[in-house]
Amino acid sequence: MFSQTDFTHMERALALASKGMYTTTPNPRVGCVLVKNGEVIGMGFTQPAGQDHAEVQALKDARARGKDPRGATAYVTLEPCSHFGRTPPCAHALIDARVEKVIAAMEDPNPSVSGRGLTMLRDAGIDVRCGLLSNEAHEMNIGFVSRMTRRRPWVRMKVAATLDGRTGLPSGESQWITGEDARADGHAWRARACAILTGIGTVREDDPQLTVRAIDTPRQPQRVLIDSRLDVPENARILDGAPTWIFHSADADPARIDVLRERGAELIELANEHGKVDLPAMLTALADRGINELHVEAGHKLNGSLIRESCVDELLIYLAPSLLGSAPGMFDFAPPATLEARPHLKFHRIDRLGDDLRILARFAEAKSVTNELR
């Protein structure tokens, strides 16, 4: 169905899509390549929200080069949109440009599109094919797919630990367990996320900035704090700069609400029947705010709570070749009644970074969801 040439051009489109890794949120990362008579005549990738999508960028690029897109083949990593949002439908743009063929990597999971764009193109007489490098396209936008189909972000939990699973000394000292390569890589994962989440325990112990610093990025992810009683200190670094979203319970002191609002924080009350922050409901609230990928960097208690509530899709674990013995671990939750009942994961990737290992492991529930989404 697809030729080697098709694969080559779609790989180029995926490389273009990756250029929007840090900038397209809440929109998906999409790349487009226009090919005519064996020549690439235009390329583009989705710009920040409200600006041109990949297809429009590629058409503009072709015309700027003095090339006519009529009769061209468009390779696009996601089905062209068919609805009016902040920008007009990309399917219309391709039809108006009179391209001859459209090859898409995957259908758009957005219910407002979901096959309608491809149908619109076919109805206009355009040869449409879909499914080329769909797995790669899915991974590029795994958070967007999750938000569109599950109404929750894709949740990635990052932990740095020793080989015996310890994250720091009993005193709280934890900097640095892993080496520079692993720490820089952790910031790259921060940068691709729409938001970074932590808990009040981590804020008290480490006073983190929760920003991307080790790599260049055009924007900082949204910072999110879980703090049921609003105990965050007024001078905490997480409150500096752009407004931090703080999820709290109904028991929070009204006076603290006023103080934190003056510091620029946005407070969101969302409690469960136990008086704690409702974690699954929080994920829904974040999805409704356009968060595709949520990056978690928290302590063992919040980590354990998120896992217990089935709020984590994958673990990003950095293992250093060292041991700490009787020290805090990665997760804190009650052991299952049986071995069969324990949470099951599958290794997705294992890489070496300097002296450390990086393990990306996905929960079985998340794996079944991703298979269903494809």
C-alpha positions as CSV (number, residue, x, y, z in Angstrom):
1,M,0.0,0.0,0.0
2,F,2.9,2.3,0.8
3,S,6.2,2.6,-1.0
4,Q,9.6,3.2,0.4
5,T,9.3,6.8,-0.9
6,D,6.2,7.2,1.1
7,F,8.0,6.1,4.2
8,T,10.8,8.5,3.6
9,H,8.5,11.5,3.2
10,M,6.4,10.5,6.3
11,E,9.6,10.2,8.3
12,R,10.4,13.7,7.2
13,A,7.0,14.9,8.3
14,L,7.4,13.3,11.7
15,A,10.8,15.0,12.1
16,L,9.0,18.3,11.3
17,A,6.3,17.5,13.8
18,S,8.9,17.1,16.5
19,K,9.9,20.7,16.0
20,G,6.7,21.6,17.7
21,M,7.4,19.4,20.7
22,Y,7.5,22.3,23.2
23,T,5.2,24.8,21.5
24,T,1.9,23.4,20.0
25,T,0.1,22.6,23.3
26,P,-2.9,22.2,23.6
27,N,-2.9,21.3,19.9
28,P,-1.2,18.2,18.6
29,R,2.3,18.1,17.1
30,V,1.9,17.8,13.4
31,G,4.2,17.9,10.4
32,C,3.4,18.1,6.7
33,V,5.4,17.6,3.5
34,L,4.2,18.4,0.0
35,V,5.8,16.4,-2.8
36,K,5.2,16.9,-6.6
37,N,7.0,15.0,-9.4
38,G,9.3,13.5,-6.8
39,E,10.4,16.9,-5.4
40,V,9.7,18.3,-2.0
41,I,8.0,21.6,-2.7
42,G,6.8,22.6,0.7
43,M,7.2,21.7,4.4
44,G,5.6,22.9,7.6
45,F,4.7,22.0,11.2
46,T,2.0,23.2,13.5
47,Q,2.7,26.6,15.1
48,P,1.6,27.8,18.6
49,A,-2.1,27.8,19.3
50,G,-4.0,30.2,17.1
51,Q,-1.4,30.2,14.4
52,D,-1.0,28.1,11.2
53,H,-1.3,24.4,11.3
54,A,1.2,22.2,9.5
55,E,-0.7,21.9,6.2
56,V,-1.2,25.6,5.9
57,Q,2.5,26.2,6.7
58,A,3.5,23.7,4.0
59,L,1.2,25.3,1.4
60,K,2.6,28.8,2.2
61,D,6.2,27.4,2.0
62,A,5.5,25.9,-1.4
63,R,4.1,29.2,-2.7
64,A,7.0,31.1,-1.2
65,R,9.3,28.9,-3.2
66,G,7.3,29.6,-6.4
67,K,5.9,26.1,-6.5
68,D,2.3,25.3,-7.4
69,P,0.7,22.7,-5.0
70,R,-1.8,21.5,-7.6
71,G,-1.4,17.8,-8.2
72,A,0.9,17.4,-5.2
73,T,0.9,14.6,-2.5
74,A,0.6,15.8,1.1
75,Y,2.2,13.7,3.7
76,V,0.7,14.7,7.1
77,T,1.3,13.0,10.5
78,L,-2.3,13.5,11.6
79,E,-5.6,13.7,9.8
80,P,-6.3,17.2,8.5
81,C,-8.9,18.9,10.7
82,S,-12.4,19.5,9.3
83,H,-13.7,22.0,11.8
84,F,-13.4,25.7,12.6
85,G,-11.4,26.3,15.7
86,R,-9.0,29.1,16.2
87,T,-8.0,28.6,12.6
88,P,-10.0,27.4,9.5
89,P,-10.1,23.7,8.6
90,C,-6.9,22.3,7.1
91,A,-8.9,19.9,4.9
92,H,-10.4,22.9,3.2
93,A,-7.0,24.4,2.5
94,L,-5.8,21.2,0.9
95,I,-8.9,20.9,-1.2
96,D,-8.6,24.6,-2.3
97,A,-5.0,24.0,-3.2
98,R,-6.1,21.1,-5.4
99,V,-3.6,18.5,-4.1
100,E,-4.0,15.1,-5.7
101,K,-3.3,12.8,-2.8
102,V,-3.2,12.9,1.0
103,I,-1.3,10.3,3.0
104,A,-2.0,10.6,6.8
105,A,-0.2,8.7,9.5
106,M,-3.3,8.4,11.7
107,E,-6.9,9.6,12.2
108,D,-7.5,12.5,14.5
109,P,-8.8,11.3,17.9
110,N,-10.6,14.6,18.4
111,P,-14.4,13.8,18.2
112,S,-14.9,17.0,16.2
113,V,-12.7,15.5,13.5
114,S,-12.3,11.7,13.9
115,G,-12.5,10.7,10.2
116,R,-14.5,13.7,9.0
117,G,-11.4,15.4,7.5
118,L,-10.5,12.3,5.5
119,T,-14.1,11.9,4.3
120,M,-14.2,15.6,3.2
121,L,-11.0,15.1,1.2
122,R,-12.3,11.9,-0.5
123,D,-15.6,13.6,-1.3
124,A,-13.6,16.3,-3.0
125,G,-12.0,13.6,-5.3
126,I,-8.6,13.4,-3.5
127,D,-6.9,10.1,-3.1
128,V,-6.7,9.5,0.6
129,R,-4.7,6.9,2.5
130,C,-4.2,6.5,6.2
131,G,-2.0,4.4,8.6
132,L,1.6,5.1,7.4
133,L,3.9,5.1,10.5
134,S,0.8,5.3,12.7
135,N,2.6,4.1,15.9
136,E,5.3,6.8,15.6
137,A,2.6,9.4,15.0
138,H,0.7,8.1,18.0
139,E,3.7,8.3,20.3
140,M,4.4,11.9,19.1
141,N,0.9,12.9,20.4
142,I,0.2,10.3,23.1
143,G,-1.0,13.1,25.4
144,F,-3.3,14.6,22.9
145,V,-4.8,11.2,22.1
146,S,-5.3,10.6,25.8
147,R,-7.1,13.9,26.4
148,M,-9.3,13.5,23.4
149,T,-10.4,9.9,24.1
150,R,-10.2,9.6,27.9
151,R,-10.6,13.2,29.0
152,R,-7.4,13.0,31.1
153,P,-3.7,13.8,30.3
154,W,-1.1,11.1,29.7
155,V,0.6,11.0,33.1
156,R,4.3,10.3,33.2
157,M,5.9,9.9,36.7
158,K,9.6,10.6,36.9
159,V,11.8,9.1,39.7
160,A,15.5,9.1,40.3
161,A,16.7,6.3,42.5
162,T,19.6,3.9,43.4
163,L,19.7,0.3,42.3
164,D,17.9,-0.6,45.6
165,G,15.1,1.8,44.7
166,R,16.0,4.6,47.2
167,T,15.4,8.2,46.3
168,G,17.5,9.9,49.1
169,L,18.8,9.7,52.6
170,P,16.5,9.7,55.6
171,S,17.6,13.3,56.2
172,G,16.0,14.2,52.9
173,E,19.3,14.8,51.0
174,S,18.8,13.6,47.4
175,Q,20.9,15.9,45.2
176,W,22.3,14.3,43.3
177,I,21.6,10.6,43.0
178,T,22.0,10.5,39.2
179,G,24.6,12.1,36.9
180,E,24.4,15.2,34.7
181,D,23.3,13.3,31.6
182,A,20.3,11.8,33.4
183,R,19.4,15.2,34.9
184,A,19.5,16.9,31.6
185,D,17.4,14.2,30.1
186,G,14.9,14.7,32.9
187,H,14.6,18.4,32.0
188,A,13.9,17.4,28.3
189,W,11.0,15.3,29.5
190,R,9.8,18.2,31.6
191,A,10.0,20.5,28.6
192,R,7.8,18.3,26.4
193,A,5.1,18.1,29.1
194,C,2.2,20.6,29.3
195,A,2.4,20.7,33.1
196,I,4.6,19.6,35.9
197,L,3.0,18.4,39.1
198,T,4.3,18.0,42.6
199,G,3.0,17.8,46.2
200,I,3.3,19.9,49.3
201,G,5.8,17.4,50.8
202,T,8.3,18.0,48.1
203,V,7.8,21.7,48.3
204,R,8.5,21.7,52.0
205,E,11.6,19.5,51.7
206,D,13.2,20.7,48.5
207,D,11.6,24.1,47.6
208,P,11.8,23.2,43.9
209,Q,11.4,25.8,41.1
210,L,9.7,23.1,39.0
211,T,11.0,24.7,35.8
212,V,13.0,23.6,32.7
213,R,16.6,24.8,33.1
214,A,19.0,22.2,31.7
215,I,17.9,22.6,28.1
216,D,16.7,25.5,25.9
217,T,12.9,25.8,25.7
218,P,10.6,28.5,24.2
219,R,8.1,28.1,27.1
220,Q,7.9,26.8,30.6
221,P,5.3,24.1,31.4
222,Q,2.4,25.0,33.7
223,R,3.2,24.2,37.4
224,V,0.6,22.3,39.4
225,L,0.7,21.7,43.2
226,I,-1.4,19.4,45.3
227,D,-1.8,21.0,48.7
228,S,-4.9,20.0,50.5
229,R,-4.6,22.4,53.4
230,L,-2.7,25.2,51.5
231,D,0.4,24.8,53.6
232,V,2.7,26.1,50.9
233,P,5.0,28.8,52.2
234,E,4.4,32.3,50.8
235,N,8.1,32.5,49.7
236,A,8.2,29.1,48.0
237,R,9.9,29.2,44.7
238,I,7.1,27.3,43.0
239,L,5.0,30.5,43.3
240,D,7.5,32.7,41.5
241,G,6.7,33.8,38.0
242,A,3.7,32.5,36.1
243,P,0.6,31.6,38.2
244,T,0.8,28.1,39.8
245,W,-2.4,26.0,39.9
246,I,-3.0,24.7,43.4
247,F,-5.5,21.9,44.0
248,H,-6.8,21.9,47.6
249,S,-9.6,20.5,49.8
250,A,-12.6,22.2,51.4
251,D,-10.7,22.3,54.7
252,A,-8.2,25.0,53.5
253,D,-7.9,28.1,55.6
254,P,-9.8,31.0,53.8
255,A,-7.1,33.4,54.9
256,R,-4.5,31.3,53.1
257,I,-6.6,31.4,50.0
258,D,-6.4,35.2,50.0
259,V,-2.7,35.2,50.6
260,L,-1.9,32.8,47.9
261,R,-4.1,34.6,45.4
262,E,-2.1,37.7,46.1
263,R,1.0,35.7,45.2
264,G,-0.6,35.0,41.9
265,A,-1.6,31.4,42.4
266,E,-4.9,30.0,41.0
267,L,-6.7,27.9,43.6
268,I,-8.9,25.0,42.7
269,E,-11.0,23.2,45.3
270,L,-11.5,19.6,44.4
271,A,-12.0,17.2,47.4
272,N,-13.0,13.6,47.7
273,E,-15.1,12.0,50.5
274,H,-12.0,11.7,52.6
275,G,-11.2,15.4,52.6
276,K,-8.2,14.9,50.3
277,V,-7.7,16.2,46.7
278,D,-9.7,14.0,44.4
279,L,-6.9,12.8,42.1
280,P,-8.9,11.3,39.2
281,A,-11.1,14.4,39.2
282,M,-8.0,16.5,39.1
283,L,-6.9,14.8,35.9
284,T,-10.2,15.6,34.3
285,A,-9.9,19.2,35.4
286,L,-6.4,19.4,33.9
287,A,-7.6,17.9,30.6
288,D,-10.4,20.5,30.5
289,R,-7.7,23.1,30.8
290,G,-5.9,21.7,27.8
291,I,-3.2,19.7,29.5
292,N,-2.1,16.8,27.2
293,E,1.0,15.5,29.0
294,L,1.4,15.7,32.8
295,H,4.9,15.2,34.2
296,V,5.0,14.2,37.9
297,E,7.9,14.8,40.2
298,A,6.8,14.2,43.7
299,G,7.7,12.3,46.9
300,H,7.0,8.6,47.7
301,K,3.6,9.4,49.4
302,L,2.0,11.3,46.5
303,N,3.6,8.9,44.0
304,G,2.0,6.0,45.9
305,S,-1.4,7.8,46.0
306,L,-1.4,8.5,42.3
307,I,-0.5,4.9,41.5
308,R,-3.1,3.5,43.9
309,E,-5.8,5.7,42.3
310,S,-4.7,4.5,38.8
311,C,-3.7,8.0,37.8
312,V,-0.3,7.1,36.2
313,D,0.2,5.8,32.7
314,E,4.0,5.3,32.7
315,L,7.1,5.5,34.9
316,L,10.2,7.4,33.8
317,I,12.8,6.0,36.2
318,Y,16.5,6.9,36.3
319,L,18.6,4.3,38.1
320,A,22.1,5.1,39.4
321,P,24.7,2.4,40.0
322,S,24.7,2.9,43.8
323,L,23.0,1.7,47.0
324,L,21.5,3.6,50.0
325,G,20.1,0.9,52.1
326,S,17.3,1.8,54.6
327,A,16.2,5.1,53.1
328,P,13.0,6.4,51.4
329,G,11.7,4.5,48.5
330,M,10.0,5.5,45.2
331,F,6.4,4.7,46.1
332,D,4.4,4.4,49.3
333,F,1.2,2.3,49.0
334,A,-0.2,-0.7,50.8
335,P,1.0,-4.0,49.4
336,P,-1.5,-6.1,47.4
337,A,-3.1,-9.1,48.9
338,T,-1.6,-11.4,46.3
339,L,1.3,-11.3,43.8
340,E,-1.2,-11.5,41.0
341,A,-2.9,-8.4,42.3
342,R,0.2,-6.3,42.1
343,P,0.4,-3.5,39.5
344,H,1.8,-4.8,36.3
345,L,3.9,-2.8,33.9
346,K,5.8,-3.5,30.6
347,F,9.2,-2.1,29.7
348,H,8.7,0.4,26.8
349,R,12.3,1.5,26.6
350,I,15.6,1.0,28.4
351,D,18.6,3.3,27.7
352,R,21.9,4.1,29.2
353,L,22.7,7.8,30.0
354,G,26.2,8.2,31.2
355,D,26.6,5.9,34.2
356,D,22.8,5.7,34.7
357,L,19.9,3.7,33.2
358,R,16.7,5.3,32.0
359,I,13.7,3.0,32.1
360,L,10.4,3.9,30.6
361,A,7.7,1.4,31.8
362,R,4.0,1.5,31.1
363,F,1.2,0.3,33.3
364,A,-0.8,-2.6,31.9
365,E,-3.9,-0.5,32.0
366,A,-2.3,2.3,30.0
367,K,-1.0,-0.2,27.4
368,S,-4.5,-1.6,26.9
369,V,-5.8,1.9,26.4
370,T,-3.0,2.8,23.9
371,N,-3.7,-0.3,21.9
372,E,-7.4,0.5,21.8
373,L,-6.7,4.1,20.7
374,R,-4.7,2.9,17.7
